[in-house]
Amino acid sequence: MVSLRVKKFFRSFARMYSFLRQCRATYRRFLYGLKFVDSTAYLSGGSLISKDFCLGAYSYIGPEASIAPGVKAGNYVMFGPKVLIVGKDHLFNKPGVPTIFSGRPPSAMTVIEDDVWVGARSVIIAGVHIGRGAIVAAGAVVTRNVAEYSIVGGVPAKVIGSRFNESQRLIHDEMLRSRPQAGQFCADVEFDI
C-alpha cells in the first residue's frame, strides 16, 4: 500500500495526480486487453474482465470484479468491489452426461444502461438487462431484468424502491441524453492511488 503521506503529496498537485490516475487507467485497459472501454473510465486492480467488455464514459469498476463475456455497460456506471457478472454458461439437463461435459448454450448479452450503480458483492446473472438509472443493492443476486430507475435488493433481487418520481425522471433523462462530460460532477472526485 502507498503511504498516506505519499497520497497527500500527490493530491496536493492536482494535475500530477490526475495524470497519474489517467496513466494507471490506461495501463489497466492495456493489461486487460480492453479495446471497448472508454478512456475516461476508471478500472481498479485485481479484476477478471472479458476482453469484449464494453464500458461507457465516466464509469468505474471496483476492485476484484469478475465480468464474463458479452457484457455492455453505458456511461456513468459504477460497479462496487467484487461484483460478479456470470452464469447461464453450462448445460445441466442432459441425462447420462456429467454437467462438465454437457457443453454450453449460446451466450446471452448482458446490458447495463447509463447511470446504473451496482453495489459491492452483487451477482448479475448473464443475459439480464438493467435499465438506466437503476440501483442494485450490495449483495443482491439479479436473476431477472431490472426496470429503469428502480432500486433492487435481496436474493433473488426484488424491487425495494424507486430512485425518482416522474418529474425527476424527466430531468434526469434529459441529462443522460446529453453528451457525457465530467464538468461539475467529477471535478472533486478522488480515487485511491
C-alpha positions in Angstrom: 0.0 0.0 0.0 1.1 3.5 -0.7 1.5 5.5 2.5 -0.9 8.4 3.4 2.0 10.9 3.1 2.7 9.9 -0.5 -1.0 10.1 -1.3 -1.3 13.6 0.2 1.8 14.8 -1.6 0.4 13.7 -5.0 -3.1 15.0 -4.2 -1.6 18.4 -3.5 -0.5 18.5 -7.1 -3.9 18.0 -8.8 -2.7 17.9 -12.3 0.1 15.4 -11.5 -2.4 13.3 -9.5 -4.9 13.4 -12.4 -2.2 12.5 -14.9 -1.0 9.5 -12.8 -4.6 8.3 -12.4 -5.1 8.5 -16.2 -1.8 6.6 -16.8 -2.9 3.9 -14.4 -6.3 3.5 -16.0 -4.7 3.4 -19.5 -2.3 0.7 -18.2 -5.1 -1.4 -16.8 -7.1 -1.2 -20.1 -3.9 -2.3 -21.9 -3.2 -5.0 -19.3 -6.8 -6.5 -19.5 -6.8 -6.0 -23.4 -9.9 -3.9 -23.2 -10.5 -2.2 -26.6 -14.1 -1.1 -26.0 -13.7 0.7 -22.7 -13.9 4.5 -22.8 -10.7 6.3 -21.9 -12.5 8.2 -19.1 -13.5 5.0 -17.3 -11.5 4.0 -14.2 -10.7 0.4 -13.5 -9.5 -0.8 -10.1 -7.0 -3.6 -9.9 -7.4 -7.3 -9.3 -10.3 -7.8 -11.7 -11.1 -10.5 -14.2 -12.7 -8.8 -17.2 -13.5 -10.3 -20.6 -11.8 -8.7 -23.5 -15.1 -7.9 -25.3 -16.4 -5.9 -22.3 -17.9 -2.5 -23.4 -17.9 0.3 -20.9 -19.0 3.9 -21.5 -17.7 7.3 -20.3 -17.0 8.2 -16.7 -17.7 4.8 -15.4 -16.0 2.9 -12.6 -15.1 -0.8 -11.9 -14.3 -1.6 -8.3 -11.5 -4.0 -7.2 -11.8 -7.7 -7.8 -14.7 -7.6 -10.2 -15.4 -10.6 -12.4 -17.1 -9.8 -15.7 -18.0 -12.6 -18.2 -18.1 -12.2 -22.0 -21.0 -10.4 -23.6 -21.4 -7.5 -21.2 -22.2 -4.0 -22.4 -22.4 -1.1 -19.8 -23.2 2.5 -20.5 -22.0 5.9 -19.3 -21.7 6.8 -15.6 -21.9 3.2 -14.5 -20.5 2.2 -11.1 -19.6 -1.3 -10.1 -18.7 -1.8 -6.4 -15.9 -4.2 -5.2 -16.2 -7.9 -6.0 -19.2 -7.6 -8.4 -19.8 -10.8 -10.5 -21.5 -10.9 -13.9 -21.6 -14.7 -14.6 -23.7 -17.7 -15.2 -26.0 -19.4 -17.7 -23.0 -20.9 -19.2 -23.4 -24.6 -18.6 -26.0 -27.1 -19.8 -27.2 -29.3 -16.9 -30.3 -31.0 -18.3 -28.7 -33.9 -20.4 -29.5 -37.2 -18.6 -26.5 -39.5 -18.5 -23.9 -36.7 -19.2 -22.0 -35.0 -16.4 -22.5 -31.3 -16.3 -18.9 -30.6 -17.0 -19.2 -32.4 -20.4 -22.7 -31.2 -21.3 -21.5 -28.2 -23.2 -22.6 -24.6 -23.1 -25.6 -22.8 -24.5 -25.2 -19.7 -26.8 -24.2 -16.8 -24.6 -26.8 -14.1 -23.9 -25.8 -10.4 -24.0 -25.9 -8.6 -20.6 -26.9 -4.9 -21.0 -26.4 -2.4 -18.2 -27.7 1.0 -19.3 -26.4 4.5 -18.3 -26.1 5.7 -14.7 -26.5 2.3 -13.0 -25.0 1.7 -9.6 -24.2 -2.0 -8.8 -23.3 -2.4 -5.1 -20.5 -4.4 -3.7 -20.5 -8.2 -3.9 -23.6 -8.2 -6.2 -24.1 -11.0 -8.6 -25.7 -10.4 -12.0 -26.7 -13.5 -14.0 -25.7 -13.3 -17.7 -28.4 -12.2 -20.1 -30.0 -9.7 -17.7 -31.0 -6.2 -18.8 -30.6 -3.4 -16.2 -32.4 -0.2 -17.1 -30.9 3.2 -16.9 -30.6 4.8 -13.5 -31.3 1.6 -11.6 -29.5 0.7 -8.3 -28.6 -2.8 -7.4 -28.1 -3.1 -3.6 -24.9 -4.6 -2.2 -25.1 -8.4 -2.1 -28.1 -8.7 -4.4 -28.4 -11.6 -6.9 -30.0 -10.2 -10.1 -31.7 -13.1 -12.0 -34.3 -11.0 -14.0 -34.4 -7.8 -15.9 -34.4 -4.6 -13.8 -36.7 -1.7 -14.8 -35.2 1.8 -15.2 -34.8 3.9 -12.0 -35.8 1.0 -9.8 -33.8 0.0 -6.7 -33.5 -3.7 -6.3 -32.0 -5.9 -3.5 -32.1 -9.3 -1.9 -31.6 -12.9 -3.1 -33.1 -13.1 -5.7 -33.3 -9.3 -6.2 -36.7 -7.7 -5.9 -37.8 -4.1 -6.3 -37.4 -2.3 -2.9 -37.9 1.3 -4.1 -37.7 3.8 -6.9 -35.0 6.3 -7.4 -37.1 9.2 -8.8 -40.7 10.4 -9.2 -42.0 11.0 -12.7 -40.9 14.7 -13.0 -37.5 13.9 -11.6 -37.1 11.1 -14.2 -37.7 13.6 -17.0 -35.0 15.9 -15.7 -32.6 13.0 -15.3 -33.4 11.6 -18.7 -32.6 14.9 -20.3 -29.2 15.0 -18.6 -28.4 11.4 -19.8 -29.3 12.3 -23.4 -26.6 15.0 -23.5 -23.0 14.2 -24.4 -21.1 12.6 -21.4 -18.9 15.1 -19.6 -17.2 15.4 -16.2 -17.9 19.0 -15.6 -19.3 19.8 -12.2 -19.8 16.1 -11.3 -16.2 14.8 -11.4 -14.2 17.8 -10.6 -13.8 16.9 -6.9 -13.8 13.1 -7.1 -10.7 11.4 -5.9 -9.9 7.7 -6.2 -7.1 5.9 -4.3 -3.7 5.6 -5.9 
